[in-house]
Amino acid sequence: MGDANKIGGERPGLEELLLKTDEMPWRPKSLKGVHEKMLWRDDETGASVALIKFEKGVGIPSPHLHASNQMMFCLSGHYEYTKTGVTLKPGAFYCNPKGNVHGPTIAHEETVVVEIYDGPHYPVRPDWYDNDEDAR
């Protein structure tokens, strides 16, 4: 049965998963005002899907880049990339390609996004996080 759960014999397939996100607690990250509900993560590749909540007035403080493609879908709020003026409001989809420098950001009101990475988040841990778990 070892290969039965593999796609094309290469990697394990996804297991069926159902989470009641409204019953999950928000995990505060070390950047004050940022919270996470990790929905799925592939520890082998670093790929992940999470809900991220930014409190009003909070954002990512400096320009940065990611080690993989980042995708975000805004569920609620108003989130802005201040250098470029790119703004996420409910229903907005944002895709940021691997290696593209972007940020800083600010949440003009409490904002919740679905954030998806197709691999690891950062090439090195950014200085606004004080632990590796927050940067995964």
C-alpha positions as CSV (number, residue, x, y, z in Angstrom):
1,M,0.0,0.0,0.0
2,G,3.0,2.3,0.2
3,D,2.6,3.7,-3.3
4,A,-1.2,3.7,-3.2
5,N,-1.2,7.3,-1.8
6,K,1.4,8.6,-4.2
7,I,0.7,10.7,-7.3
8,G,2.6,9.2,-10.2
9,G,4.8,7.3,-7.7
10,E,6.6,10.5,-6.8
11,R,5.0,12.3,-3.8
12,P,2.3,11.5,-1.3
13,G,-1.1,12.6,-2.4
14,L,-3.3,14.9,-0.3
15,E,-5.4,13.3,2.4
16,E,-9.0,14.4,2.5
17,L,-9.3,17.2,5.1
18,L,-12.1,19.2,6.7
19,L,-11.3,22.0,9.2
20,K,-13.9,24.1,11.0
21,T,-11.8,27.3,10.9
22,D,-14.3,29.2,13.0
23,E,-13.6,26.8,15.9
24,M,-9.8,27.1,15.6
25,P,-7.9,29.5,17.8
26,W,-5.8,32.3,16.2
27,R,-2.1,31.7,16.9
28,P,-0.3,35.0,17.6
29,K,2.9,35.4,15.6
30,S,6.0,37.2,17.1
31,L,5.2,40.3,14.9
32,K,2.7,41.9,17.2
33,G,-0.8,42.1,15.7
34,V,-0.4,39.3,13.2
35,H,-2.2,36.0,13.8
36,E,-2.4,32.7,12.0
37,K,-4.6,29.6,11.5
38,M,-2.4,27.1,9.7
39,L,-4.8,25.0,7.5
40,W,-2.3,22.8,5.7
41,R,1.4,22.4,5.3
42,D,3.7,20.0,3.4
43,D,6.7,19.8,5.7
44,E,8.7,18.2,2.8
45,T,8.3,21.2,0.4
46,G,7.3,24.0,2.7
47,A,4.1,24.6,0.8
48,S,1.2,25.9,3.0
49,V,-2.3,27.3,3.2
50,A,-3.1,29.5,6.1
51,L,-5.6,32.2,7.3
52,I,-3.7,35.3,8.4
53,K,-5.2,38.1,10.4
54,F,-3.7,41.6,10.6
55,E,-5.0,43.9,13.3
56,K,-5.8,47.5,12.2
57,G,-2.6,49.5,11.8
58,V,-0.3,46.4,11.6
59,G,1.6,45.2,8.6
60,I,4.9,43.9,7.4
61,P,7.5,46.6,8.2
62,S,10.0,46.4,5.4
63,P,10.5,45.3,1.8
64,H,11.2,41.6,1.5
65,L,11.0,38.6,-0.9
66,H,9.8,35.0,-0.8
67,A,11.5,31.8,-1.7
68,S,8.4,30.6,-3.5
69,N,5.2,32.0,-5.1
70,Q,2.9,33.7,-2.7
71,M,-0.8,34.0,-3.3
72,M,-3.4,35.8,-1.1
73,F,-7.1,36.0,-1.3
74,C,-8.7,38.7,0.9
75,L,-11.7,37.6,2.9
76,S,-12.2,40.8,4.9
77,G,-10.6,44.2,5.6
78,H,-8.3,46.6,3.7
79,Y,-4.6,45.7,3.3
80,E,-2.2,47.9,1.3
81,Y,1.3,47.5,-0.1
82,T,2.3,51.0,0.7
83,K,5.2,51.4,-1.8
84,T,3.1,50.4,-4.9
85,G,-0.4,51.2,-3.7
86,V,-1.6,47.6,-4.4
87,T,-4.7,47.2,-2.2
88,L,-6.5,44.1,-1.1
89,K,-10.1,44.3,-0.2
90,P,-12.7,41.5,0.1
91,G,-12.6,39.3,-3.1
92,A,-9.2,40.5,-4.2
93,F,-6.7,37.9,-5.3
94,Y,-2.9,38.8,-5.2
95,C,-0.1,36.7,-6.6
96,N,3.5,37.6,-5.9
97,P,6.1,35.6,-7.8
98,K,9.1,34.0,-6.2
99,G,11.9,36.5,-5.6
100,N,9.9,39.7,-6.2
101,V,10.7,42.3,-3.6
102,H,7.5,43.8,-2.2
103,G,6.3,45.6,0.9
104,P,6.1,47.2,3.4
105,T,2.4,46.8,4.1
106,I,-0.3,48.1,6.4
107,A,-3.8,46.9,7.4
108,H,-6.1,50.0,7.3
109,E,-8.7,47.9,9.2
110,E,-8.6,44.4,10.7
111,T,-7.9,42.2,7.6
112,V,-8.1,38.4,7.1
113,V,-6.5,36.7,4.1
114,V,-6.1,33.2,2.8
115,E,-2.3,32.9,2.2
116,I,-0.9,30.2,0.0
117,Y,2.7,29.4,-0.7
118,D,3.8,26.7,-3.2
119,G,7.1,26.2,-1.3
120,P,9.0,27.7,1.6
121,H,8.1,31.2,2.7
122,Y,11.4,32.9,3.0
123,P,15.0,32.2,1.9
124,V,16.1,33.4,5.4
125,R,14.0,34.3,8.4
126,P,13.0,38.0,8.3
127,D,14.1,40.1,11.3
128,W,10.5,41.0,12.3
129,Y,10.0,37.3,13.4
130,D,11.9,36.0,16.5
131,N,11.4,32.3,15.7
132,D,11.5,29.9,12.8
133,E,7.8,28.7,13.2
134,D,6.5,32.2,12.4
135,A,8.5,32.3,9.2
136,R,7.4,28.9,7.9
